[in-house]
Amino acid sequence: MRVEVRHKAFGGTQILDWIDMAVDKGEIVVLTGPSGIGKTTLLRIIAGLDENFDGSVMHPGRIAMVFQSPTLLPWRSAADNLTLTTGADGATVARLLEEVGLEGKAELFPGQLSLGQQRRLALARALAAEPTTLLMDEPFISLDEETATRMRRLTLQVLKDRRIATLIVTHDLVEAATFADRVVMLAGRPASIATVVPIPTARDQRDAVREAEALRAMLPNDTVPPHGNLT
């Protein structure tokens, strides 16, 4: 996947300036930066949900997106949320529900699931589309830390054997260090790429907290408060 944005504005206010970035097959890139900088706007451009910009997006195959909220169909079962939106067959649905830890819950409705389970279902729905590019917009936001940690581990596990180009937005630098092959930092008004930091250490050998501290030291000081997250 490759995106080039030369100009994006809302009304008379320019949000994004020059952004040129790519995500390779099987690579996980984390996009970070202060709130309101334009991260979600950039994801929506890549997903094809916002075509009112100057630039181009190139990607082969399908794009799937996991939003900040699960955005499930509340009047449909967990299984129907996968089949109706992606066309996945019953065997695929059963396999994906088991893979995200929702086996035995195919007939439950979203309102009968916890928030963590709803987020797992949203991830399964994205994977059911068999995407070549996966976009995730703060997928663990509003979860308690224990649940968020389980979701991160689960997400890494389900992505491990899939060669999907994955772009994740987060404010959490430990989360960024947990997932990323590269971290892309947006800064400025209008926003552009300020820093790109590769993390070469294998994910199963990383100390994510230590990597986050090293990452924090490389980012513009005025964008990272003392606790290490970008707000």
N, C-alpha and C positions, 0 to 999 in steps of 0.2 A: 504494500500500500504506500502511495506517495501523495502528499498534499502540499500544494503551494497556494498560499493566500497572500495577495498583494494589498488588499484593502477590504475591510468589512466594517460597516457602520450601521448604527441604529439611529434613524433620524439624521440629525446633523453631527452626531458624536461618533468618531471613529473608534472602534473597539480593538481591531486587530490590524497590525501593520504587516511587515514582511515576515512570513513564516514559511519555511521550506523544510519538510521533514519526511522521513520514510520509516516504515516498520517492515522488517523482512519476515519471510515465512518462518514460523516457529519462534520468533523473537517476542519478548515482552518489554514494551517501553512504557514508562510511567511519566505522565504529564502532570506537573505540579506548578504551584504559584499561588499568590494571595487570592482570597475570595473576590469575585467580581472582575478578575483579570481577563476572562474570556475563554476559560478552559472548556466549559460546556458548550459555548458557542462554536468552538473549533470542532468538538465532537459531532455536533449537529450538522456542521458543514460536511464532515467526512461521511456521515451516515446518509447524506442526501436529504436531510430534513430541512435544510436551509440552503437555497440555491441563489440567494441574493448577495453575492460577493464577487469580488474580482480575483480570479485565480482558477485553479483546476484541482481535481481529485482523480487519481487513477488507482484502480484496484481490480484484480481479477476475481471472478466468482462472487460469492454472497457476503454481505455485511450483516452481522447481528449486533444488537446493542442491549446492554443491561443498564437500566436507568437508575437514578438515585432512589426512586420508589419502585416497588416491584411491578406496578402497572399490569396486574393480572385481571382476567375477566372474572368478577366476583360471582357471577351467576352460573359459572361453569366449573366442572370438577377439575382437579389437578391434571388428570389425563387429558381432558378436553382442552385445557389451556395450552397443551403441547400440540395436539393433533390439529386443532382448528386453525392455529396461527402458522403452522409450519408444514402441515401435511404429513407429519411423521406417522409411520405405521405403529400398530400395537406393540410389536416386538421392540422397536426402537424406544417407544415411550417407557415400557417396562424396564429396559436396560438403563435408560438415563435416570429414571426415578430411583432405581437401586444405586446408581453411581453417586447420586447426590444425597443419599441417605433418606429417601422418601418412600422406600418400598413399603407396601401395605397401605399407602395413603392416596392411591390413584383416584378413589371415588370421593375424597374429601373436597370441600370447597375452600377457596382461599381464606374465608373468614374463620374456618375451623383450624387453620394452621397458625403457628407462632410467626412473628416477624422473621426470625431466622429461617424458618421453613419456607416462608414465602420467597425469601431471597434465594434459597436453594432452588425453588421451583422456577424462578425467573432465570437463573443460570442454566437450568436444564432446558428451558424453552429456547434460549439463545443457541445452545449446542445442538438442539434438535433441527435447527435450520441448516446444519452442516456448513457453517461459515468458513470462509478463508480469512476473513478479518473479523475480530471481535473487539467491540468497544465497550468499556465499563466505566460508568460515571459515578464515582464514589460509591461503589457497590456495597460497602460495609458500614456506611454512615447510619447513625441512630441505633446501632447494635451495642449492647454492653460488651465490655472488653473480652470476656470469656467466649461469648458467642461469636464476636468478630474474629477472634483467634482461630476458632474452629472453622469458620467460613474461609479464612485465608488459606488454611491448610488444605481444606477440601478443594478450593479453587485451584491451587497449585497442583494438586493431585490429578484433577480431571483435565488440566491443561498439559500435564507432563508428556503424555503420549500422543498429543494432537499437534500437528504442525500448523497452528493458527497464528497469524500475525495479530498480536494483542496489544491494545493501547488502553491503559488504565489511568483515570484521573483520581488523584487523592491529595489531601492536605497533610497527611500523616507521613513523616519522613521515615519512620520505622517501617511502615507499610510499603513505602516506595523501595526501601532497601531490601525488603523481603522478596518483592516480586521482580524488580527491574533487571534487565540486561543493560539498559541505559535509562537515565533520568533526564528528562527535558524540562527546563525551568523557564516559565514565561514571566516576564517583568516589563514594566513600563506602561505608559498611557499615551498612545495605544500600545497594546502588548506585542512583543516580539520575543524570539528565543534569546534568552540572556545567557544560558549555560547549558551544556550537554555533558553529563557525567556518566561514563561507563562504569559498570560494576562487574569486573571480570571473575570474581570469586564464585565458585559453584554455589547454587542456592542451598544445597544440603550441607555446605561447609561454612556458611556465613554466620557471623555474629551480627544480626540485623541492627541491634542497638549501636554497636561500634561503627558499623557502616553508615548508619544514620548520622552519627556525630561527625564522621568524616565528610559526609555529604553536606551537612549543615555548614561546615567550615568553608565549603567551596561555593556556596550560594551568596548572592548579594545580601549584605548584613541588614539592610533596611527592610528586607522582606521576610526575615525569619525571627520570630520572637524567642525569648529564652527557653521556653518549654519544647521547642523543636518542631512544632507543627506550624503550618502556614495558615493564617486566619484572615 
